[in-house]
């Protein structure tokens, strides 16, 4: 009887592929194991086994697999079910989810190897110069990689050379799969076996009297062995004996010392002094905890709405403690990597090394180790803290899922596919595990609050700050009026400068928020008005002063700062608008004695960059911290008494139905960084329109009023949470083909969905990386089946792809677009 396996390949194709296996392999293979399989003419891919069966494919003859890569499954059956839901709901392929979910080290791709054809009779005179170089190299080396051939012939594209050699039968090619992950081995040192008895040691020390440095190393090793039971590393011995690696190596060569290796995790928690007592909750926190536990008993997802600094984390800690007591795993999702820095140190006080962290700043090897620790339910991976990608980890026994700052748009992935929302995908994952879900926020998303109001979610609330600290005093400053009266210094109003000076005089810290990085968004010629544009995108280039560059924030294109206008040659260039760099420069001019830090995408590129900035601000090594929205989320700085919002209007005047909701959330969150201890904090919001409804609601902290207004508008215009939306984006390098294709698709959609189709319309930035973009928005009523609507859209796409002219147009779906 023939045996077959269905395999998920990490490529964007709709179907699974079937391969044949022997009966022995069929007994060995389980779903969730990796196999390397041939695909296409010569490529070898890593596939994930979906199922083992005996049904042969009808459309093609099944190829044999190349090899089995695992002894045990590295992906659980629950994970595969969850990935299938993500693929179906977010209208992408299972292969795209697989590529996004698995650490890249698990997805071994084959490499082409060049081998000499031993049977060929080669005449060297027939070979061209570059061909001879490769032939000669293969006489000294049996195998060459493609990049090695590129170095030998000194050119990037070596395919023509290899093709000519293949035709002349000088070489043949082979595909080989390479393992990317290598365990970290740390070198330790011990005494050689011959010197374990006291007599042999005495003899050894006598023999080393003429080598004082070597004798010193042996004595230092004794001392270290007396002090600790742990293995002694080479670095420790070097430090303790105050000698060099060369001396230790000489002793190893003499077989007096012995080297050995121990496999070590790259991600480790150092320190064991945790066991801090979990803080007692105040009456408001206890009440919230009772409501959460009651909702959990009713098997409901629960929303915790707690004002900023109300002590939501302490409530989470109590729930985590209860979950760990049942022997289950906890996943704590955060929107920003910056937040993990503070949270880890707080949770480690309580739970020590039960915590592991997972996010995009980890390298390939670190991700594999965290993956394996979670899969094997290691003690060090009982609590996983991470950004949205940690949702894909192989939990076997998940008991609690906390989504902190659940309103954050960072939980939504925009590119590449799958364009999933981590909050919604987390709720489905918890459902598979029968785990509890808690969504926490001071300013919940309108969808979550609507679900709580309609009884779909449980609800708990904390409306007092911890320690009964007063909410910050929020003041609006009219910068239009201040400009008219010439009371502005750069981008600072007199009122903001007074408050900064007062806070600095009191020895307190200040946060300044400007939601744009760089120095200035626009560089403009004062003579002809020309602005340098990105050659690949429809945006102006942003001026970055420190690098003396103009850069595109979409495709990364950059050029040196021009000395004169590209259009008219005039040297009179000026900047319009302002970013975090410009604010930093102005602060240093206005307050020369002050220590200033900046936290934006430019300053946090390194692995530990977030940590360094946050720690130095926490330890009061900085007086003023300037930053973009990564500053606003859940960070806890005890000594901050003032928060300044440089310009609120950019948040309000954004072409998006969620603009007002997001502005309220962002301004409330950034205000919440002020006055988190005894003294009441102060917030200054500068705006050209201080009478805007949203700004008034922020100053009074009136979330319910904002919710009612926004919900009324969305009911009128059929937006979420009343309706579902699917955004369809079309991409093509030809402007005319894109227009025709988008119009055709929109027409077909209108035949199906009627008047709930908006577009096609160009987005504010209508060309990125030389590809033109157009959007269509489909609104789907709650009464209509979402699954059926998606099937209709997919059916239209099939007809669309059948038209040869439109086949090259890329169609991208974004379900529940944010």
N, C-alpha and C positions, 0 to 999 in steps of 0.2 A: 504494500500500500504506500503511495507517495505521500510525503509530508510537506507542508508549506507554512511559511510565516508571512504575515502582513507587517510591513515596515513603514514607520513614519520617517520621511527624509527631510532634512533641514532646508528645503527649497520650497518656494511658493507655488505648489501644485495642489489641486483640489483633492486628489485621491491618494489612498495608501497604495504601496506597491507590493506585489506578491513575489516571493523568492522560494525556490525549492531547497529543502534540507534533507539530510539522511535521517533514518529513524533514530539513530544514536544521538544526532544533534537535536532532534525534536524532543527527546526525553530530557535533554540538558537545558534547552532554551526555555526561558519564562518571560512573560510580558514585563517590559521595563528594563530588559538587558540590551546592551548595545551590540550591533553586528556591523562589520564593514562589508559593504555590498557594491558590486559594479553597477554603474548607472551611466547611460549614454554610451558613447563609443569606447572610451578608455578610462573615464573618471571612476575613482572609488570614493564612496561617501560613508560616513558613519550614520547608520540608521538606528531607530529605536524600535524594538519589537513590540507590536501592538497586540498580536494574537497568534496562536499556533493552531493550524487546522489541516484538513485533508482535501480542501476544495481547490482544484486547479483554476487558474485564471482563464477566461474565455477569449479575451482579445489578444493575448500575446503568450509566448512560451516563457515560463518562469526560468530565470537564470539562477545559477547556484550562488550561495553567499560566499564571500571571500574568507572571512574568519569570524569567530565569536570573540568579542572583546572583554566580556565580563564573566565572572564566576557566579555572581549574584545580581539581581536587579538593582539598578541605581536610581530607578524611578518607581514610585508606588502606583498601584492600580488606581487609587483615589486621585493621584496627580493627573494621570492620563484622562480620567473622567472630567476633571476640572478644566484641563486644557481643551478638551472637546467642546465644553460649554463656552469657553472664551472664544474659540474659533467660530462657533455657530453664532453666538450673540453679537460679536464685534465684526462679523462678516469678513473674516480672513481665513487663511488656511492653517491646518494643524502643524504643517512644517514651519510656518512663520512663528507660531507660538513656541514650538520646540527650540528654534534657534534663539529666541529671546529668553527662554526659561533656563536652558542648560548653560552652565559655565562653558566658555568657548574651548577650554582645555579638554572637555569631554567630546567635542565634535571634531574628531581627527579627520582632516582632509588629506587626500593622498598627494604625494609629491612626485613629480616626474623625474626618474633617474635615467641617466645616459650611460649605456654599457657598450663596450666594443664588441663587434661581431667577429668572433674568433674564426668562423668558417670562411670569412671573405678574404680573397686575395687582393690586397690593396696596393695599387701603384701610386707611390707618393707623388710622382710627377703629375698625376691627374688631379691632384687636390689643389684647391686655391689656398692662399695664405691663411685665411681664418679657419678653413677646414683642417689644414695641416696642424694648426695649433691645438685644436681639439683632439685630433688623432694622436698627436705626440703625447698630450697629457694623459690619454687613456692607456698609453703604453707603460706609464709609471704608476697609474692609479686605476683600479679595476672599475670604479663607479664614480660618476660626477653628477652633482645636482645642477639644475638649470641655472641657479644664480652663480654657481662656480664657473659654468661655461661663459656666462656674461662677463665675469671678471677676466677670464682668459682671453676672450676676443675683444674685450674693452668696448662693448656696445650694449645698449639696454635690450633691444629686441633681437633675441638670438634664434627665433623660430625659422627665419630663412636659412640660416647656417645649418640648423638641425635637419630641416627638410631636404636640403641638398645632400647631406651625409646619409640620410635615410634612403634617398633614391639611389645613391652609389653603394648602398648596403654596407657601409663602413660601421654603422652603429645600429643598435636597436634600443627602444625605449621601454621602461618598466615603471609601473605605478606602485608606490610603496606607502603604507600608512605609518605615520610617526606619532608616538605618544608625546603630548605636550607637557603633561604634569610630571614633575619630579619631586618626590618627597624631600623635605629639608633634613639633611643629616648634620648633626653638630658633633664636632670632634672632641672627645674626652681623653683623659690621660690617667693611667694607673701604673703601679709598680709591676715590673716584669715578674713572671711566675717564679723565676729562679730566686727571687729576693723576698719571698713571703715569710721566711722564718727569721727569728731574732739573730741567730749566728751569721746567716748569710748577709743580713743587713749591716752588722758590725764590720764584717770583712769589706763590704761595699764602701762604707764611709771611710775606712782606713785607706782603701785604694784610691779614693778621690781627694786625698789631702793635697795632692799637687794640682788639682783642678778645683780651686775654691768656688768658681761660679757654678760648676756642675753640682758640687756638694751643697751649695746654697739652695739650688732648685730641689734637690732630694729632701732636704730638711724642711723647706717650705711646703712640699707635698705632704710630709708627715703632719705638720701643723694643721693644714687644711683638713686632712682626714680626721684629725682629732676634734676639729670644730664642727664638722658637718657630716651627715650621712649621705648627702647628695653626691652625684658624680662630679668630678673636678674637670672643668673645661680648660683648654690650653690657655685661653685668655685670662682666666682666674689665676692659673699657676704663674703665668708671665708677670702678672701684676704683683702677686704675693711675694715672689722671689726677686722682684726687681731685676729681671734678666731679659734676654731676648729669645725669639723663636729659634734662632740658630743653636743656642745652648741646649734647649729642650730637644731639638732635632738630633743633636749629637748624642744625647742620652738614649733617644729612641733607636738610633743606628747601632748603639752598643748593646741594645736589648735590655738596658737597665729599666727604661720606661717603655710602656706599651700604649699605642694609640688604639682607640675603638670609637665607633660611631653609634649615636642613638638618634632615632627618628624623632623629630620635634615638630609640633604644630607651629606654623608661622604666626597664627593669631593666638596670643596668650594674654591672660589677665595676670598682671604681676601684683602680688600683695595678698595677704590672707587675713588682714585685720578688719574683716567686715563685721558680721554679727552685731551691727548697730541695731538698737531696739527700734522697731517700727513705731513711728509717732502716733500718739493718740489723736483721734479725729475730734473736731469740734462738733457742736450739735447739728450744724447745717450739713457737714460732710456725712455724719452718721445717718441723718434723714435721707440724703441722696443715696447712700450705700444700701439702706433698707429698700428703697424704691427700685434700685437696680436689681437687687437679689430677687425681689418679688417678680419683676419682669422676666428675669432669667428662668424662674420657675414656670412661667407661662410660655417658655420657649420663644421669647421675642427678642429681636434685635433691639438694643436700648440706646437712646440718645441722652447723653449727659451734657446739659447746657450749664456751664459754670463761668461766671464773669472772670476776667483776667486776674490772676493771682489769688484765686479762691481755693487753691489747694487740690485741684483735680488729680494731680500726680499721686498724692497720698491716698486718694480713694482707689486709684489704679493699683497701688502697692498692696492694699488690703485684698483686692480681688486676685492679684497675682499670687499672693501668699496662700489664699484658699485653694486656688487651682493647683499649685505645686504640691499641696498636701494630698491631693488625689492622685499624684503621680503623672499628671498630664503636662503637655508642653504649652508654652504661651508665645504668641506672636504679637509684638508691639510695633505697629506701623507708624512711621513719621514722614512728613512731607519733605523735610530738608535734612541733608547729611549734617548740616551745622548743628541741628538739635541733638543729634546722637551724642555729641561731645559732652554736653552738660548732663544729659539724662543718664548716660552710662555711669558717670561718677556718683550720681545720686542713688541709682539702683544697686551699684556695687556695694555701697555701705550696708544694704540690707541683705542682698542675695549672693555677694561674692562672685565666685567663679562659675556660677550657674548661667551666666550671661554670655551670649555671643552676638556679634554684630555683623551685618551683611549689607553692603551698598556698593555703588559703582566705583568708588575710589580704591576698592580692594583690587589687588592684581589677580591674575588668572589662578595662581597657585593657592592664594589665600581663600579664594571663592570655593575651590575644590575641597579644601580642608573643612570649611564651614558646612558645605553640602554633606560631606561624609559624616561629620559629627551629628548633624540633625537626623540624617538617615538612620544612624546607629543608636539614636537616642542617648548620646553620651551625656554624662552629668554636666559637662561644660556647655551644653546646648539646650538647656531646659527653657530658658527665656531667650527668644531671638528678637533683637531690636534692629529694625532696618527700614530702608526706603522701599518704594513700591516693588522692586524686584525680589525682595525677600518672600513675597507671596508665593513664589514658585518653588520654594525649598521643599524637600521630601519629608514633610511631617507624617509621623505614623500615628500620633496620639494627641492631636491638638485639642486643648480644652477651653482656651480663652483667646479671643482675638480683640485687641484694642486698636482702634484707629484714632490717633490723636490729631487734633486740628483737621477734622474730617471735611471741612469746607474747602480745603486748599486745592487749587487747580493743579498743583504739582503732582497730585495723585493720578492725574490723567496723562497717559502716554500719547504724544502726538506723532512722533516719528521714531523709528520705523514701526511697521505693523508688528504685533497686534496693538491697536489703539484702544487699550483697555483702561477702565477706571479702577484703580486699586481698591477703593472703598467698596464698590459694588461687587467686584470679583472676590473680595475678602468675605463678604456676606455669603456668597454662594459656596466658597471653600469651607466656611464654618458649617454650612448646612450639610455638606458631604461628611464632615467629621462629627456632626451633632455637637458642635462647640458653641459657647456663648460669644456674642459680639457686643462690644461697647463702642459707640461712636462718641468722641468727646470734642467739644469746642465752646469757645465763648460766643462765637457768632456762627451758629450752624448754617449749612447751606439751606436754601429755601426748600429744596426737595426733601431733605431729611426732616426738617421742622414740620413740613406738610404731612409727611408720613407719621410723625409723632402725634400731630394734632388730629389726624383721622383715625388714630388707633392702630395703625399697622405696626408701628414701633412702640416700645415702652419709652417712658420719659422720666428723667430725674433732673433736678435743678439745684444749683448753689448760687444764690444771688447776693452773697456777701463775700468780701475779700477775707482771706485768712488773717486772724488777729484783728478783725474789724477795722482794717486800714481803709481810709476813705478812697473812693474812686478818684482818679486824677482830675484836676481842674482844667477843663479844655477851653482855650480861648481862640477865637478866630481873628485874624488880622487881614484887613483889606489892603492888599499891596497895590491895587489900582489907585487908590486914594493916596497911599504912601508915595508912589511914583510921582503923582501929580504935585504933591507938596514937597517933593525932593527929600524925602526922609528915608531913602533906601541907600545902604552902602553895599554895592554889588547886588547880591541876591538876598541880603539880610535887612529886615525891617528894624527900626529903632527898638521896637518892643521885644523882638527876639534877641537882639544884642544885649539889651538890659538884663533879660532873664539868664542868658548864658553867663554874663559877667557875675551876676549874683550867685549862680550855682557854683561857678569856679571859686569865688571868694569863700564860699562855705565848705570848699573841699569836696564838692559833689561832682558826679559825672553827667555828661550830656550825650544824647543820641540825636543825630541829625539824619533825616530820611529823605532821600531823593531817588525816585524809581527809574534812574537812567544812569548807566555806567559811562565811562569815557569822560572827555573834557567838555565837548560841545557837540550836539547832534548835527549841526550844519556849519560849514565853512562857506562864507559868501563873499563875492567880489563887490566892493563898494562902488566900483565904476559902472560895471555892466549887469550886476546882479546874478552872475553865473555861480552855480553851486556844483562842486565835483560830485559826480554820480558813480555808482558801482557799475563796471562794464557788464557784470553778470546778472545783476538784480535791479529792480526799479526802486532803488532807495538812494538817498544821499549818503555819502561816506561820513562816518563819525570821527571827529578829531580827538586823538589820544595824545596828550601833551608830553607825557614822560618818554614815550617812544618816538616822539616827533613824527607821528604817522597819521594817515587817514585810513580808517578801517571800515569794512562792511561787517555788520553784526549778523548777517544771514549766511554768507558763503565764506567769510574769512579773508576775502581779498584785501590786500593792504598796499599802500604806496607811501613813499616818503612825503613829508609835508611840502606842498608846492610853495616856491618863493614868490611866484606871480600867478595871476589868473590864467587858466588854460585857454580861455576864450579870447580875452582881449590883451593879455600880457601885463595888466596893471598890477603893481605890487601891493595895492590897498586891499588886503584880505581881512575880514572880520568874522567872529564867531557869533552864531545865533543859538539861543537855548543854552542849557547847561546840564552837565552830568556830575557824577560824584567827584571826579578829579578837580573840577573847577571849584566846587564847594570847599574841597580840602585846601586848595591854594588860597582862597579867600579867607578861610578860618585862620590860616597861618599868618596872613597879613594883618588881620584884625586883632588876633590874640597871639602875638609872637612867642610868648613864654609857654604856650600850651602844647602838651603832647597829644598828637592827633593820629588816629588810625583810620583805615578805610577797609570796608568789607563789601566787595562786589565780585563779579565773575573773574575780573582781571587779577585780583589779589588772592583768590582762593583756589588757584589751579593745582597747587601741590597737594600731596596726599595728606599732610598734617597741617595745611595752611589754616583751615577753619579753627582747629584746636589752638594753634599759636595765638591767633587774633583774639579768640574768645577768652582764653586763659589770661592773656596780658590785660584785657579789659576788666576781667573779674578781679584780678590782683591789683587793680588800680594803677597799672603802669601807664595807662592812657587816660587822658581827661575827656576827650571828645572822640566818639566813634561815628563815622559817616558811613552810610550803607544803603544798599537797595533793599528790596523786599525780603531778602534772606535774613535781615535783622529783625523782622517784625514777628516772627513765629515762635511763641512759647519760650523764648530765652529769659532767664531769670538773673538779672543783675541787681544786687542789693543796694548799690550806692547811686543809682541813676535817679535824679530828681527832676530832670527836664528832658522832654522829647520835642524836637522841632521838625515839622513837616514843611519842606522848602516850598513846594507848590502842589496843592491838592487837585488843581484843575485838570492836569494830564490824566488823572485816574477817572474823572467824571465824564470827560468828553471823548469817550472811546466808542467806536461803532460796533457795539455788542449789546445784546439784550440783557446780559448779566453785568454790565458796566457799573450800575449803581449799587447792586448787591456787593460786587467785589470791592468797590471803593469804600463802602461802609465797613466791610470786614477788615480790609487792610488798615484803614485809619483807626478803627477800634483796637485792633491787635497792636499796632505800633504805639498807640496811647497807653496800652496796658503794660508797656515796659517801664513806665515812670512810677516812682513812689511805691515800691513793692514792700517797704518796711514801715516803720512808724509814721514818718513824715508824709504828708499828702504831696503827690507829684503834680507837676505842671506840664501841660501840653500846649504848644503854640502851633496852630495850623495857618499857614499863609495861603491866601487864595485871591484871585481876581473877582470871585463871585461868592463872598462869604454868606450871602443870603440863600444859597442853594439848599433845597430841602434836605438832601442827604447830609450835608455838613451840620445842619441844625440837629438832625437825629443823632449824629455822632457825638455832638457836645452834650446832649441830654442822655446818651446811652440808651435810646429808645429803639430797641431791636424790634419789638412787636409792631410798632408803627411802620417801620421800614418793611417788615414782612407783609403787612396788610396791603400797603401800597403796591409793592412789587407783585404780589399774588393777584391783585385786581387787574394790573396791566397785563399779566401773562394769561389770565383768563380771557381778556379781551382779544389778545393777539395770538392765542393758541400756542403758547410756549410751555416747556416743562415748568412745574410738575404736572400741569393739566394735560399736555400732549407729549408724545415722544418725538424726538427729532433725529433725522439721519442726514448728515452733511455729506454730499458727494463732491469730490474735487477732481477736476480734469487737468492733466498736465501734458503739454506738448511743446516742442521747440518752434513749431510753425504756428503763427498767430491765426491765420485763416482757417487751417484745418481744425484747430482747437475750437474756434467759434462755431463752425458748422457742426462739429461732433457734439458740443455741449447743447446746441439748439435742438438737434435730433433727439438726444437723450431726454431733454426737458419736455419735448412734445410727447414722447412715449410715456413719460411719467404722468403728464397731465391727463392723458387718456385713461390712466389707471386710478390716479389719486385726486383728480379734479383740481379745485382751487387751493389745495394745501401745499402746492409746490411753488417755492420762491426761486427766482433766478432763471437762467444762469446769469451770474453777476461776477464782475472782477473784484477780488479782495483789495484792501488798501495797498498791499504790496503785490502787484499783479505779475511780477516776473522774478523768480529766484533761481540762481544757478543756470541762467539761460533757458529756463523752462517757463512758459506762460501758464498762468493758473486761472481757473474759473470755478465758481462754486454754485451748487444747487442745494437748497435746503428743503427736505421733505418732512412735513409735519404729519404725524400719525396719531389719530385720536385714541384715547385710552379704551374706547369701546371696540376698536378694530384689533384684530390679532396682529401682534408685532411680527411673529414668525411668518405669517402668511404675507404680510407686507414686504418683508425682506426677500421672501422667495420670489415675489413679483418683480422686485428691483433686480434680482439676480437673473431672472428670465429675460428682462429687457437688456441686461448687459450681454447675454449670449447672442441676442439678435444684433446688438451693436457691434460685437466682435466679428460677426459674420460679414460685415461691410469692410472690404479690404482697405479702404482709405482710412477708416477709423481704428484699425487694429493696432496702430502704433501709439494711439492716445492712451495714456495711463489713467485708470479709474481708481480712485482711493475712497474708501468708505470710512466715515467717522460716526459711529453710533453714539447717541447721548453726547453730542458734540458740546464741548465747554470752551 
